[in-house]
Amino acid sequence: MSKTTFVVGLDGSDAGARALAFAKDRAKAVGDCRIVICYVIEWSPFSFQTPEENEQRHKRREEEIAMAHERVLDPALTQAKTEGFDAVGIVRHGDAAEILDALAGEHGAKQIIIGRVGTRGLKERIFGGVTGRLVASASVPVTIIP
């Protein structure tokens, strides 16, 4: 029998921390589990950049990935492993809803767990927030933690 896998979207917020805590509780209850912890650096293919910005894009991308690991992902991953969980950490650039669902498919996950963040900007009002888009399009059940 294969391990049950949960994908957790972590964003550095309190809601994200509660989502990871929920995933740990579920993993304890289920038993043989893996937790895939993912931090997504939002990036839109629709943003327009100058030639100078394009030159710096790779450097900024690497800096963003290092910062995400250092500030959010690595501490959460270290804590989960210290607590005895089978956990892996992933940082990706792109659309969070699409990436979390793709990771669920890649890892054969049974569930995606994310935190609900209450702040909404203009972009979320126009295009919909990550939570709404993920729930509408996910290939596996999504649990939203308040």
OpenMM code with the backbone's topology and positions (N, CA, C; nanometers):
from openmm import Vec3, app, unit

residues = "MET SER LYS THR THR PHE VAL VAL GLY LEU ASP GLY SER ASP ALA GLY ALA ARG ALA LEU ALA PHE ALA LYS ASP ARG ALA LYS ALA VAL GLY ASP CYS ARG ILE VAL ILE CYS TYR VAL ILE GLU TRP SER PRO PHE SER PHE GLN THR PRO GLU GLU ASN GLU GLN ARG HIS LYS ARG ARG GLU GLU GLU ILE ALA MET ALA HIS GLU ARG VAL LEU ASP PRO ALA LEU THR GLN ALA LYS THR GLU GLY PHE ASP ALA VAL GLY ILE VAL ARG HIS GLY ASP ALA ALA GLU ILE LEU ASP ALA LEU ALA GLY GLU HIS GLY ALA LYS GLN ILE ILE ILE GLY ARG VAL GLY THR ARG GLY LEU LYS GLU ARG ILE PHE GLY GLY VAL THR GLY ARG LEU VAL ALA SER ALA SER VAL PRO VAL THR ILE ILE PRO".split()
positions = [
    Vec3(0.0843, -0.1184, 0.0000),
    Vec3(0.0000, 0.0000, 0.0000),
    Vec3(0.0886, 0.1244, 0.0000),
    Vec3(0.0553, 0.2224, -0.0834),
    Vec3(0.1370, 0.3431, -0.0928),
    Vec3(0.0980, 0.4440, 0.0146),
    Vec3(0.1881, 0.5372, 0.0359),
    Vec3(0.1637, 0.6411, 0.1356),
    Vec3(0.0523, 0.7337, 0.0897),
    Vec3(-0.0242, 0.7816, 0.1847),
    Vec3(-0.1202, 0.8878, 0.1584),
    Vec3(-0.0415, 1.0182, 0.1562),
    Vec3(-0.0678, 1.1003, 0.0573),
    Vec3(0.0051, 1.2262, 0.0443),
    Vec3(-0.0907, 1.3434, 0.0515),
    Vec3(-0.0479, 1.4461, 0.1258),
    Vec3(-0.1202, 1.5728, 0.1341),
    Vec3(-0.0298, 1.6821, 0.0787),
    Vec3(-0.0846, 1.7712, -0.0021),
    Vec3(-0.0120, 1.8891, -0.0485),
    Vec3(-0.0612, 2.0063, 0.0356),
    Vec3(0.0338, 2.0812, 0.0915),
    Vec3(-0.0001, 2.1964, 0.1744),
    Vec3(0.0585, 2.3218, 0.1113),
    Vec3(-0.0273, 2.4202, 0.0877),
    Vec3(0.0185, 2.5498, 0.0394),
    Vec3(0.0581, 2.6361, 0.1570),
    Vec3(0.1833, 2.6777, 0.1587),
    Vec3(0.2359, 2.7576, 0.2688),
    Vec3(0.2751, 2.8929, 0.2126),
    Vec3(0.2324, 2.9997, 0.2803),
    Vec3(0.2614, 3.1338, 0.2292),
    Vec3(0.3226, 3.2266, 0.3336),
    Vec3(0.3570, 3.1741, 0.4485),
    Vec3(0.4150, 3.2577, 0.5531),
    Vec3(0.3131, 3.3238, 0.6438),
    Vec3(0.1858, 3.3048, 0.6163),
    Vec3(0.0805, 3.3653, 0.6989),
    Vec3(0.0427, 3.2727, 0.8142),
    Vec3(-0.0315, 3.3270, 0.9103),
    Vec3(-0.0830, 3.2454, 1.0194),
    Vec3(-0.1778, 3.1382, 0.9660),
    Vec3(-0.2566, 3.1735, 0.8650),
    Vec3(-0.3493, 3.0757, 0.8064),
    Vec3(-0.2719, 2.9610, 0.7418),
    Vec3(-0.1600, 2.9917, 0.6779),
    Vec3(-0.0764, 2.8873, 0.6201),
    Vec3(-0.0188, 2.7958, 0.7271),
    Vec3(0.0226, 2.8545, 0.8388),
    Vec3(0.0744, 2.7742, 0.9506),
    Vec3(-0.0352, 2.6835, 1.0060),
    Vec3(-0.1578, 2.7341, 1.0131),
    Vec3(-0.2693, 2.6503, 1.0599),
    Vec3(-0.2992, 2.5385, 0.9605),
    Vec3(-0.2833, 2.5659, 0.8306),
    Vec3(-0.3032, 2.4617, 0.7288),
    Vec3(-0.2010, 2.3501, 0.7469),
    Vec3(-0.0761, 2.3857, 0.7734),
    Vec3(0.0266, 2.2846, 0.7952),
    Vec3(-0.0012, 2.2062, 0.9232),
    Vec3(-0.0456, 2.2750, 1.0282),
    Vec3(-0.0799, 2.2059, 1.1534),
    Vec3(-0.1942, 2.1068, 1.1297),
    Vec3(-0.2929, 2.1468, 1.0514),
    Vec3(-0.4046, 2.0578, 1.0181),
    Vec3(-0.3538, 1.9354, 0.9417),
    Vec3(-0.2642, 1.9585, 0.8450),
    Vec3(-0.2092, 1.8473, 0.7669),
    Vec3(-0.1332, 1.7504, 0.8572),
    Vec3(-0.0606, 1.8029, 0.9534),
    Vec3(0.0121, 1.7169, 1.0477),
    Vec3(-0.0862, 1.6341, 1.1301),
    Vec3(-0.1933, 1.6967, 1.1761),
    Vec3(-0.2954, 1.6224, 1.2520),
    Vec3(-0.3567, 1.5115, 1.1674),
    Vec3(-0.3877, 1.5431, 1.0405),
    Vec3(-0.4434, 1.4421, 0.9498),
    Vec3(-0.3431, 1.3291, 0.9269),
    Vec3(-0.2158, 1.3659, 0.9098),
    Vec3(-0.1120, 1.2652, 0.8869),
    Vec3(-0.0990, 1.1712, 1.0062),
    Vec3(-0.1091, 1.2259, 1.1264),
    Vec3(-0.1049, 1.1415, 1.2469),
    Vec3(-0.2232, 1.0456, 1.2493),
    Vec3(-0.3399, 1.0958, 1.2121),
    Vec3(-0.4612, 1.0139, 1.2163),
    Vec3(-0.4582, 0.9034, 1.1104),
    Vec3(-0.4053, 0.9353, 0.9925),
    Vec3(-0.4049, 0.8395, 0.8826),
    Vec3(-0.2923, 0.7374, 0.8988),
    Vec3(-0.1784, 0.7827, 0.9450),
    Vec3(-0.0657, 0.6907, 0.9610),
    Vec3(0.0424, 0.7141, 0.8588),
    Vec3(0.0600, 0.6249, 0.7655),
    Vec3(0.1697, 0.6284, 0.6700),
    Vec3(0.1462, 0.7395, 0.5675),
    Vec3(0.1968, 0.8605, 0.5976),
    Vec3(0.1685, 0.9782, 0.5149),
    Vec3(0.2948, 1.0529, 0.4763),
    Vec3(0.2826, 1.1246, 0.3673),
    Vec3(0.3848, 1.2207, 0.3259),
    Vec3(0.3155, 1.3557, 0.3121),
    Vec3(0.3852, 1.4597, 0.3570),
    Vec3(0.3346, 1.5962, 0.3437),
    Vec3(0.4250, 1.6703, 0.2461),
    Vec3(0.3666, 1.7186, 0.1381),
    Vec3(0.4388, 1.7987, 0.0398),
    Vec3(0.4052, 1.9444, 0.0704),
    Vec3(0.5052, 2.0161, 0.1214),
    Vec3(0.4853, 2.1562, 0.1597),
    Vec3(0.5344, 2.2428, 0.0440),
    Vec3(0.4467, 2.3296, -0.0052),
    Vec3(0.4805, 2.4091, -0.1230),
    Vec3(0.4604, 2.5579, -0.0977),
    Vec3(0.5605, 2.6346, -0.1342),
    Vec3(0.5529, 2.7809, -0.1328),
    Vec3(0.5541, 2.8256, -0.2787),
    Vec3(0.4514, 2.8999, -0.3172),
    Vec3(0.4430, 2.9467, -0.4558),
    Vec3(0.4676, 3.0967, -0.4593),
    Vec3(0.5643, 3.1351, -0.5404),
    Vec3(0.5906, 3.2767, -0.5640),
    Vec3(0.5042, 3.3157, -0.6829),
    Vec3(0.4027, 3.3964, -0.6559),
    Vec3(0.3073, 3.4325, -0.7609),
    Vec3(0.3768, 3.5070, -0.8736),
    Vec3(0.3502, 3.4622, -0.9929),
    Vec3(0.4056, 3.5226, -1.1123),
    Vec3(0.3011, 3.5145, -1.2208),
    Vec3(0.2806, 3.6242, -1.2874),
    Vec3(0.1811, 3.6265, -1.3940),
    Vec3(0.2489, 3.6368, -1.5297),
    Vec3(0.2121, 3.5499, -1.6225),
    Vec3(0.2672, 3.5621, -1.7578),
    Vec3(0.2132, 3.6851, -1.8298),
    Vec3(0.1156, 3.7516, -1.7693),
    Vec3(0.0547, 3.8673, -1.8326),
    Vec3(0.1190, 3.9985, -1.7915),
    Vec3(0.2197, 3.9933, -1.7027),
    Vec3(0.2859, 4.1177, -1.6636),
    Vec3(0.3826, 4.1592, -1.7746),
    Vec3(0.3907, 4.2876, -1.7964),
    Vec3(0.4764, 4.3401, -1.9015),
    Vec3(0.6034, 4.3957, -1.8385),
    Vec3(0.7169, 4.3634, -1.8988),
    Vec3(0.8434, 4.4061, -1.8434),
    Vec3(0.9269, 4.4743, -1.9502),
    Vec3(1.0102, 4.5642, -1.9027),
    Vec3(1.1020, 4.6320, -1.9931),
    Vec3(1.2199, 4.5400, -2.0226),
    Vec3(1.2975, 4.5694, -2.1254),
    Vec3(1.4170, 4.4875, -2.1526),
    Vec3(1.5125, 4.4826, -2.0332),
    Vec3(1.5230, 4.5941, -1.9603),
    Vec3(1.6105, 4.5971, -1.8421),
    Vec3(1.5585, 4.5021, -1.7343),
    Vec3(1.4270, 4.4984, -1.7163),
    Vec3(1.3682, 4.4075, -1.6172),
    Vec3(1.3896, 4.2625, -1.6574),
    Vec3(1.3786, 4.2325, -1.7852),
    Vec3(1.4018, 4.0959, -1.8321),
    Vec3(1.5446, 4.0506, -1.8054),
    Vec3(1.6401, 4.1426, -1.8166),
    Vec3(1.7792, 4.1093, -1.7889),
    Vec3(1.7989, 4.0678, -1.6435),
    Vec3(1.7231, 4.1290, -1.5541),
    Vec3(1.7368, 4.1017, -1.4112),
    Vec3(1.6451, 3.9902, -1.3618),
    Vec3(1.5602, 3.9419, -1.4490),
    Vec3(1.4567, 3.8464, -1.4084),
    Vec3(1.5137, 3.7180, -1.3464),
    Vec3(1.6127, 3.6581, -1.4098),
    Vec3(1.6696, 3.5337, -1.3574),
    Vec3(1.7330, 3.5569, -1.2201),
    Vec3(1.8056, 3.6643, -1.2059),
    Vec3(1.8689, 3.6951, -1.0771),
    Vec3(1.7626, 3.7129, -0.9684),
    Vec3(1.6583, 3.7901, -0.9980),
    Vec3(1.5499, 3.8118, -0.8999),
    Vec3(1.4803, 3.6804, -0.8663),
    Vec3(1.4610, 3.5975, -0.9667),
    Vec3(1.3948, 3.4678, -0.9445),
    Vec3(1.4749, 3.3846, -0.8457),
    Vec3(1.6046, 3.3763, -0.8655),
    Vec3(1.6904, 3.3001, -0.7746),
    Vec3(1.6889, 3.3601, -0.6344),
    Vec3(1.6894, 3.4918, -0.6251),
    Vec3(1.6837, 3.5585, -0.4941),
    Vec3(1.5505, 3.5301, -0.4244),
    Vec3(1.4410, 3.5339, -0.5000),
    Vec3(1.3094, 3.5061, -0.4434),
    Vec3(1.2999, 3.3626, -0.3921),
    Vec3(1.3542, 3.2689, -0.4687),
    Vec3(1.3520, 3.1286, -0.4269),
    Vec3(1.4327, 3.1100, -0.2993),
    Vec3(1.5522, 3.1697, -0.2940),
    Vec3(1.6355, 3.1590, -0.1734),
    Vec3(1.5652, 3.2199, -0.0534),
    Vec3(1.5008, 3.3348, -0.0721),
    Vec3(1.4311, 3.4007, 0.0373),
    Vec3(1.3115, 3.3172, 0.0851),
    Vec3(1.2383, 3.2579, -0.0077),
    Vec3(1.1239, 3.1742, 0.0291),
    Vec3(1.1701, 3.0543, 0.1110),
    Vec3(1.2802, 2.9924, 0.0687),
    Vec3(1.3357, 2.8805, 0.1454),
    Vec3(1.3761, 2.9256, 0.2853),
    Vec3(1.4521, 3.0329, 0.2916),
    Vec3(1.5078, 3.0790, 0.4190),
    Vec3(1.4009, 3.1237, 0.5180),
    Vec3(1.3047, 3.2016, 0.4713),
    Vec3(1.2072, 3.2632, 0.5622),
    Vec3(1.0858, 3.1769, 0.5934),
    Vec3(1.0439, 3.0934, 0.4988),
    Vec3(0.9176, 3.0222, 0.5167),
    Vec3(0.9333, 2.8698, 0.5082),
    Vec3(0.9797, 2.8223, 0.3950),
    Vec3(0.9750, 2.6785, 0.3698),
    Vec3(1.0700, 2.5968, 0.4572),
    Vec3(1.1971, 2.6341, 0.4598),
    Vec3(1.2945, 2.5537, 0.5348),
    Vec3(1.2626, 2.5420, 0.6832),
    Vec3(1.2238, 2.6531, 0.7507),
    Vec3(1.1870, 2.6371, 0.8923),
    Vec3(1.0673, 2.5429, 0.9123),
    Vec3(0.9680, 2.5524, 0.8256),
    Vec3(0.8501, 2.4652, 0.8367),
    Vec3(0.8871, 2.3208, 0.8093),
    Vec3(0.9712, 2.2988, 0.7090),
    Vec3(1.0133, 2.1637, 0.6728),
    Vec3(1.0989, 2.1017, 0.7835),
    Vec3(1.1913, 2.1790, 0.8363),
    Vec3(1.2760, 2.1296, 0.9458),
    Vec3(1.1919, 2.0908, 1.0662),
    Vec3(1.0945, 2.1755, 1.1008),
    Vec3(1.0065, 2.1471, 1.2147),
    Vec3(0.9262, 2.0195, 1.1912),
    Vec3(0.8713, 2.0054, 1.0709),
    Vec3(0.7911, 1.8858, 1.0401),
    Vec3(0.8766, 1.7594, 1.0505),
    Vec3(0.9966, 1.7637, 0.9963),
    Vec3(1.0848, 1.6472, 1.0030),
    Vec3(1.1277, 1.6184, 1.1462),
    Vec3(1.1543, 1.7235, 1.2241),
    Vec3(1.1909, 1.7065, 1.3653),
    Vec3(1.0783, 1.6379, 1.4420),
    Vec3(0.9553, 1.6677, 1.4035),
    Vec3(0.8384, 1.6073, 1.4682),
    Vec3(0.8112, 1.4663, 1.4159),
    Vec3(0.8937, 1.4188, 1.3228),
    Vec3(0.8815, 1.2813, 1.2754),
    Vec3(0.7986, 1.2615, 1.1497),
    Vec3(0.7627, 1.3692, 1.0818),
    Vec3(0.6818, 1.3567, 0.9606),
    Vec3(0.7700, 1.3347, 0.8384),
    Vec3(0.7187, 1.2560, 0.7440),
    Vec3(0.7820, 1.2404, 0.6136),
    Vec3(0.7351, 1.3614, 0.5332),
    Vec3(0.8245, 1.4562, 0.5113),
    Vec3(0.7860, 1.5805, 0.4454),
    Vec3(0.8912, 1.6223, 0.3448),
    Vec3(0.8447, 1.6844, 0.2373),
    Vec3(0.9328, 1.7431, 0.1373),
    Vec3(0.8877, 1.8868, 0.1143),
    Vec3(0.9810, 1.9699, 0.0711),
    Vec3(0.9499, 2.1100, 0.0466),
    Vec3(0.9794, 2.1494, -0.0956),
    Vec3(0.8922, 2.2312, -0.1524),
    Vec3(0.9053, 2.2739, -0.2922),
    Vec3(0.8730, 2.4224, -0.3005),
    Vec3(0.9557, 2.4961, -0.3752),
    Vec3(0.9263, 2.6359, -0.4076),
    Vec3(0.9132, 2.6438, -0.5583),
    Vec3(0.8067, 2.7061, -0.6036),
    Vec3(0.7854, 2.7237, -0.7485),
    Vec3(0.7341, 2.8647, -0.7767),
    Vec3(0.7584, 2.9103, -0.8979),
    Vec3(0.7036, 3.0362, -0.9486),
    Vec3(0.5814, 3.0051, -1.0333),
    Vec3(0.4792, 3.0891, -1.0258),
    Vec3(0.3651, 3.0742, -1.1145),
    Vec3(0.2337, 3.1005, -1.0454),
    Vec3(0.1299, 3.0453, -1.1003),
    Vec3(-0.0043, 3.0595, -1.0463),
    Vec3(-0.0235, 2.9560, -0.9359),
    Vec3(-0.0499, 3.0017, -0.8140),
    Vec3(-0.0566, 2.9109, -0.6988),
    Vec3(-0.1618, 2.8021, -0.7163),
    Vec3(-0.2795, 2.8360, -0.7660),
    Vec3(-0.3849, 2.7354, -0.7828),
    Vec3(-0.3411, 2.6269, -0.8805),
    Vec3(-0.2841, 2.6671, -0.9925),
    Vec3(-0.2398, 2.5700, -1.0924),
    Vec3(-0.1258, 2.4828, -1.0394),
    Vec3(-0.0314, 2.5446, -0.9706),
    Vec3(0.0849, 2.4703, -0.9211),
    Vec3(0.0450, 2.3722, -0.8120),
    Vec3(-0.0385, 2.4138, -0.7176),
    Vec3(-0.0792, 2.3223, -0.6110),
    Vec3(-0.1536, 2.2023, -0.6683),
    Vec3(-0.2402, 2.2250, -0.7658),
    Vec3(-0.3118, 2.1141, -0.8267),
    Vec3(-0.2164, 2.0242, -0.9060),
    Vec3(-0.1224, 2.0842, -0.9773),
    Vec3(-0.0248, 2.0046, -1.0524),
    Vec3(0.0600, 1.9197, -0.9573),
    Vec3(0.1007, 1.9771, -0.8454),
    Vec3(0.1783, 1.9008, -0.7471),
    Vec3(0.0971, 1.7849, -0.6909),
    Vec3(-0.0313, 1.8082, -0.6694),
    Vec3(-0.1173, 1.6998, -0.6206),
    Vec3(-0.1146, 1.5843, -0.7207),
    Vec3(-0.1211, 1.6157, -0.8479),
    Vec3(-0.1149, 1.5120, -0.9503),
    Vec3(0.0204, 1.4435, -0.9564),
    Vec3(0.1271, 1.5216, -0.9526),
    Vec3(0.2633, 1.4667, -0.9593),
    Vec3(0.2935, 1.3719, -0.8442),
    Vec3(0.2407, 1.4036, -0.7269),
    Vec3(0.2717, 1.3260, -0.6061),
    Vec3(0.1607, 1.2284, -0.5677),
    Vec3(0.0562, 1.2211, -0.6485),
    Vec3(-0.0543, 1.1305, -0.6172),
    Vec3(-0.1244, 1.1676, -0.4878),
    Vec3(-0.1352, 1.2966, -0.4619),
    Vec3(-0.1946, 1.3436, -0.3366),
    Vec3(-0.3437, 1.3155, -0.3307),
    Vec3(-0.3915, 1.2911, -0.2104),
    Vec3(-0.5337, 1.2682, -0.1860),
    Vec3(-0.6066, 1.3975, -0.1522),
    Vec3(-0.5308, 1.5013, -0.1140),
    Vec3(-0.5946, 1.6234, -0.0661),
    Vec3(-0.4959, 1.7394, -0.0739),
    Vec3(-0.5495, 1.8589, -0.1005),
    Vec3(-0.4729, 1.9832, -0.0932),
    Vec3(-0.5270, 2.0603, 0.0266),
    Vec3(-0.4363, 2.1118, 0.1081),
    Vec3(-0.4761, 2.1858, 0.2283),
    Vec3(-0.4131, 2.3241, 0.2207),
    Vec3(-0.4971, 2.4270, 0.2304),
    Vec3(-0.4488, 2.5649, 0.2240),
    Vec3(-0.5163, 2.6484, 0.3313),
    Vec3(-0.4535, 2.7590, 0.3644),
    Vec3(-0.5134, 2.8537, 0.4571),
    Vec3(-0.5933, 2.9574, 0.3816),
    Vec3(-0.6944, 3.0072, 0.4476),
    Vec3(-0.7738, 3.1150, 0.3889),
    Vec3(-0.7186, 3.2467, 0.4410),
    Vec3(-0.6813, 3.3329, 0.3512),
    Vec3(-0.6302, 3.4638, 0.3903),
    Vec3(-0.7362, 3.5655, 0.3520),
    Vec3(-0.7737, 3.6513, 0.4461),
    Vec3(-0.8866, 3.7408, 0.4266),
    Vec3(-0.8603, 3.8654, 0.3463),
    Vec3(-0.7343, 3.9018, 0.3188),
    Vec3(-0.7097, 4.0249, 0.2453),
    Vec3(-0.7318, 4.0019, 0.0971),
    Vec3(-0.8006, 4.0955, 0.0348),
    Vec3(-0.8270, 4.0851, -0.1088),
    Vec3(-0.7944, 4.2169, -0.1749),
    Vec3(-0.7117, 4.2101, -0.2757),
    Vec3(-0.6775, 4.3283, -0.3533),
    Vec3(-0.7597, 4.3338, -0.4801),
    Vec3(-0.7310, 4.4325, -0.5619),
    Vec3(-0.8030, 4.4514, -0.6870),
    Vec3(-0.7864, 4.3307, -0.7790),
    Vec3(-0.6644, 4.2772, -0.7875),
    Vec3(-0.6397, 4.1623, -0.8751),
    Vec3(-0.7302, 4.0452, -0.8373),
    Vec3(-0.7440, 4.0174, -0.7070),
    Vec3(-0.8280, 3.9062, -0.6626),
    Vec3(-0.9751, 3.9320, -0.6916),
    Vec3(-1.0162, 4.0570, -0.6832),
    Vec3(-1.1564, 4.0893, -0.7135),
    Vec3(-1.1868, 4.0676, -0.8614),
    Vec3(-1.0883, 4.0965, -0.9463),
    Vec3(-1.1099, 4.0834, -1.0903),
    Vec3(-1.0930, 3.9390, -1.1360),
    Vec3(-0.9834, 3.8757, -1.0967),
    Vec3(-0.9505, 3.7434, -1.1469),
    Vec3(-0.9878, 3.6302, -1.0521),
    Vec3(-1.0274, 3.6624, -0.9303),
    Vec3(-1.0580, 3.5595, -0.8310),
    Vec3(-0.9337, 3.5247, -0.7521),
    Vec3(-0.9520, 3.4939, -0.6248),
    Vec3(-0.8397, 3.4594, -0.5398),
    Vec3(-0.7930, 3.3168, -0.5634),
    Vec3(-0.6769, 3.2860, -0.5077),
    Vec3(-0.6194, 3.1522, -0.5206),
    Vec3(-0.7167, 3.0478, -0.4677),
    Vec3(-0.7732, 3.0725, -0.3511),
    Vec3(-0.8622, 2.9751, -0.2885),
    Vec3(-0.9799, 2.9411, -0.3794),
    Vec3(-1.0473, 3.0424, -0.4296),
    Vec3(-1.1629, 3.0191, -0.5162),
    Vec3(-1.1262, 2.9476, -0.6443),
    Vec3(-1.0162, 2.9881, -0.7070),
    Vec3(-0.9737, 2.9239, -0.8308),
    Vec3(-0.9315, 2.7798, -0.8062),
    Vec3(-0.8647, 2.7545, -0.6932),
    Vec3(-0.8212, 2.6180, -0.6629),
    Vec3(-0.9411, 2.5273, -0.6377),
    Vec3(-1.0355, 2.5727, -0.5586),
    Vec3(-1.1546, 2.4923, -0.5297),
    Vec3(-1.2313, 2.4627, -0.6583),
    Vec3(-1.2376, 2.5595, -0.7470),
    Vec3(-1.3129, 2.5417, -0.8710),
    Vec3(-1.2452, 2.4480, -0.9702),
    Vec3(-1.1130, 2.4345, -0.9611),
    Vec3(-1.0436, 2.3598, -1.0661),
    Vec3(-0.9629, 2.2391, -1.0182),
    Vec3(-0.9523, 2.2178, -0.8889),
    Vec3(-0.8657, 2.1108, -0.8368),
    Vec3(-0.9144, 1.9725, -0.8762),
    Vec3(-0.8186, 1.8843, -0.8936),
    Vec3(-0.8489, 1.7459, -0.9292),
    Vec3(-0.8656, 1.6558, -0.8073),
    Vec3(-0.8365, 1.7093, -0.6882),
    Vec3(-0.8536, 1.6365, -0.5620),
    Vec3(-0.9255, 1.7284, -0.4634),
    Vec3(-0.9796, 1.6738, -0.3549),
    Vec3(-1.0460, 1.7585, -0.2564),
    Vec3(-0.9521, 1.8651, -0.1990),
    Vec3(-1.0094, 1.9818, -0.1717),
    Vec3(-0.9351, 2.0924, -0.1132),
    Vec3(-0.9956, 2.1254, 0.0223),
    Vec3(-0.9106, 2.1341, 0.1234),
    Vec3(-0.9550, 2.1749, 0.2563),
    Vec3(-0.8992, 2.3144, 0.2818),
    Vec3(-0.9880, 2.4068, 0.3186),
    Vec3(-0.9499, 2.5451, 0.3449),
    Vec3(-0.9566, 2.5677, 0.4953),
    Vec3(-0.8444, 2.6082, 0.5526),
    Vec3(-0.8354, 2.6296, 0.6966),
    Vec3(-0.8485, 2.7784, 0.7267),
    Vec3(-0.9442, 2.8158, 0.8130),
    Vec3(-0.9601, 2.9590, 0.8451),
    Vec3(-0.8436, 3.0127, 0.9281),
] * unit.nanometer
topology = app.Topology()
chain = topology.addChain("A")
for resn in residues:
    res = topology.addResidue(resn, chain)
    for name in ("N", "CA", "C"):
        topology.addAtom(name, app.Element.getBySymbol(name[0]), res)
